[in-house]
């Protein structure tokens, strides 16, 4: 889809906001006292975050690429799959989207924040913390190490698998094969790539069915991204949440830090900034390494 970069920034903003509303909304439903979903279990959160990625992917995958994750944007840029000139704008849009999405959660769930007495449950509806942390200084080292390992390997699987789903999907070989054939024919003035053709030209060339089927397979791949995230939350999420996304953690953590107890309740505690670098740095390093490895092996 041919859209302006401003439209792409807006898509990243909206996609990240939707991710937080559906994902952290599920966390709030489970962890905040008095909600109808209170203590309903981890799979509620897994479904919330799975759909929180799946739905923006289907909405905006053809607009901005639906990164909704600074680690993914940076990883793609490092490997040459995304222009550096737009990295900062994408990341700003993602972080702002996460803050706005979290603000919606706070507005909707404010009565239940006021009822909740567990400060970790309040923070957990905003951002992540490793479960090794028990509130004592001595537990911080273990929480940091375990959290970093969990966030790194969870993010690595996320990014490597996401590229596999969207680059190596069934039928992915069709478009490059047609492009190669068009280049070999070399008709003067004719399009040499499927991406440069309009629908009428595709019909004339007799390839519209092939390209439509290709698009359908890619849509299914974006659907599978949601199940990938849901499974990661269910399998590797027990330790930290998980974050897997710097914007998903940092944006809401900033909001948690600035909101007063009159909004979040008397049980609101600190924002655990000593841990905040973990769900930012670990996914970034994982994104860079996972995408680079995928490029080496498959591209």
N, C-alpha and C positions, 0 to 999 in steps of 0.2 A: 504494500500500500504506500502510495506516494503522499507523504504528509510532511509538514514543516517540522523543524527541530523543536519549536515551541510546543507543538502538539505532542511530540514524543516526551518532552519533559513533563507535560501535564498528565500523560498516560502513566508515567512512572510515579508521579505524585498520587494519583488516584489508585493505581494498582497497589501501592504500598499501604495506603490508608485502608483499603478493603482487606488486605492481608491482616492488618492489625485488628480491625473490627471483628473479623470472623475468628481469627486465631486467639488473640487475647480476650475477646469476648467469651470464647469457650472456657478459657482459664478462669475468668471472673465468675462465670456461671457455676463452675465446679468448686472454687475455693472461697467465695465470699458467703458468709453466713446469712441464711434466710432466703437465698435464691431457690427457685424450683429445681435447679439442677445441682444443688449443694451436695458435695461428696458423691457425685454420680460416677466418678471414675476417670481413669486416665484416657480411655478410648474416646470419651467425649472431646477431650482436648486434641487428641490425634485427628479425629474427624474435622474439628474446627480448623486446625492448621492445614490439613490436607486440602480441604475445600478453599481455604484462604489463599492457597497458592494456585490451585486449579482454576478457579473462577477468573481471577485477573489474567492468568495465562491465556485462557480462551477469549477473554475480552480484548486484551491488548498485545498479545503475542505477535500479531500482524501489524501493529502500530509502532511500538517502541522496542519490541523484542522481549518485553516484560521481564526486565532484569529484576526489578524491585529488591535489589540486594547490592550494596556497594562492593562486596567481595567478588560478586560475579562480574560486575562492570569492570573492576580493576583487573581481574584475571583475564577477561577478554581483551582488554586494552594491551596488557603486557604481551600477550601472544599474537597481537596484530589483528584481532577480530573485531575491534571497536576503536573508533578514532579518539585519540587522547584529547582532542579539542572539545569533546562533549562529556568527558568523564566527570569533571567537577559539577557541571549542571545536573547530570543524572544523580549524583550522590546527594547534592543539596535537595533535589526534588524528593528523593527517597526518604531522607531523614525528616523533612518537613511533613511528608505524607504519614510517616509513622507517628509523629507527634499529634497530628490532627486526628488520625484514627484512634489513638489512645484517648484523646480528649472526648471523643464520642463515647467510648466505653465508660469513662468516669461520669459523664452526664447521665448515662442510662442506669448505671449501677451505684450511684452515690448513696442511696439509702442503705445499701448492703455493705458498702465500705464502712459506714458509721457503726454497723452492728458487729463487724469482724474484729476479733481480739488478737488474732495471730498476725504479727507484723510481717512475717515471711510470706504469708498468704496475700497480704496487701501488695507487697513488693512484687510477688510472683505474677500478679496480673499485669504488671508493667514490663518487667525485665527478668533476667535469669540469675540464678545463683546455684553453685554446686551444692548438692545435698549433704556433702561432708561438713559444710559450715554449720556449726551449732551455736553461733553467736559469740564464741570465745576467740581471742586472738590466736591461741595455739592451733586452732583448726584451720586457720587461713591458708597455711602453706599447703596442706593436703587438698583443700578445696580448690586452690589455684592450679595445682598440678593436675588433679583429676579433671577439673573443668577444662583446662587447655587441651588435654588429650581427647576428651569427649567432643569438644567443639571442633577440633582439627579434623579428626577422622570422620565425624558426622558430616561436616561440611565438604570434605574431600569426596565422600560417596555421593553427596547431593550434586555437586558440580560435575563430576565425571559422568555420573549416570544421566544427568540432565542433558549434557552434550550428546551422549549416546542415543538418547531417546529422540532428540531433535535433529541430529545429523545422520544417524545410521538407521532411521526408521525404514520399515518395509516400503519399497518403491523409491527410496532416496536416489537410487542410481538412474532413474528414468530421465530427469531433467538434464544432468550432465551428458548423458548419451545423446539426447536430442540436440543439445548445444554443439556437441562434437560433429554431429551429422550436418547441422546447418553451416558450421564453419567449413566443412569439407566441400559442401555444395558451392559456397562462395558466390551466391547470386548478387550482382551489383545492386546496391541500394536496399537490399533485403536485410531484415534483422538476423543477427547471428547468434542471438541468445533468446531463450524463451521469455526471460524477464523483460525483454524489450518489446514483446509482442502484445498487441491488444487482442481482445476476444475474437474479433472478426478475422484477424490474421491466423489465430489458432484454429478457428473453424476451417478456414481456407486450406490450411496446411494439414488438416485432419488429425490434429494432436490435442484438441480441446478435452477429449475424454481422458487421455493419459494425464494431462496436467491437473485436471479436476480430481482425479483419483489420487494423485500425488498430494494435493492439498488436503484431501480427506485423511490420508495417512498421517500427515503432520498434525492435524487437529487431534487425532487420537493420541499422538505422542504428547501433546500438551495436556490432554486429559490424564495420561499416565503420570505426569509430573505430580499431580495431586496425590495419587496413590503412593508415589515415591516418598513424598514428605510425610504422609500419614504413617507409613511404615517406619521411617526414620524416627519419628516422634515415639512410636510404640516400642521400637527396638533399642535405640540409643538415647532416648529422651529422659530416661529415669534418673540420670545423674544431674543434669543441669536444666532441663526444660524441654528441648534444647533451644539455643538461639539460632545458630547457623547463618546469621545475618546481622552485620553490624548495625544497620538502621533499625531493625526490629528490636534490638536491645538498647542501643544508645538513645534513640529518640524518646521512647517511653521513660527511660531512666531519668533523663533531663526533666521531663514533666513531673515525675514522682518527686524529684528533689525540690521543685519550686512550688508544688501545691501544698497548701497549709493543712493542718490537722482539722480545721473546720470543714474541709471538703472530704478528706480521706479518713477521718476519725482519729480518736486519741491514741489508737494503737499503731499509727504510722510511726515507723522508726527511720533509721538512716537509709540512704540509697546504696550503701555498700560500694562506694566508689573504688575501694581498694581492689575489687574484683572486676570492675567495669572494663578494663583493658582486655581481659580474656576473650569475651564474646565479640570483640572488635578485631583484635589482631589474629586470633586463631583462624577464623573463617577467611580472612584476607590471605594469609599464607597458604591455606588449603585451596582457595580459589586459584591462586597463581600457579601452584604446583599441579593441581588436578587438570586444569585446562592445558597447561604446557605438556603434560604427559599425554593427554588425549591427542593433542596436535602431533606429537612425535609418533604416536602409534598409528593413527588413523588418517591423518590429513597430509 
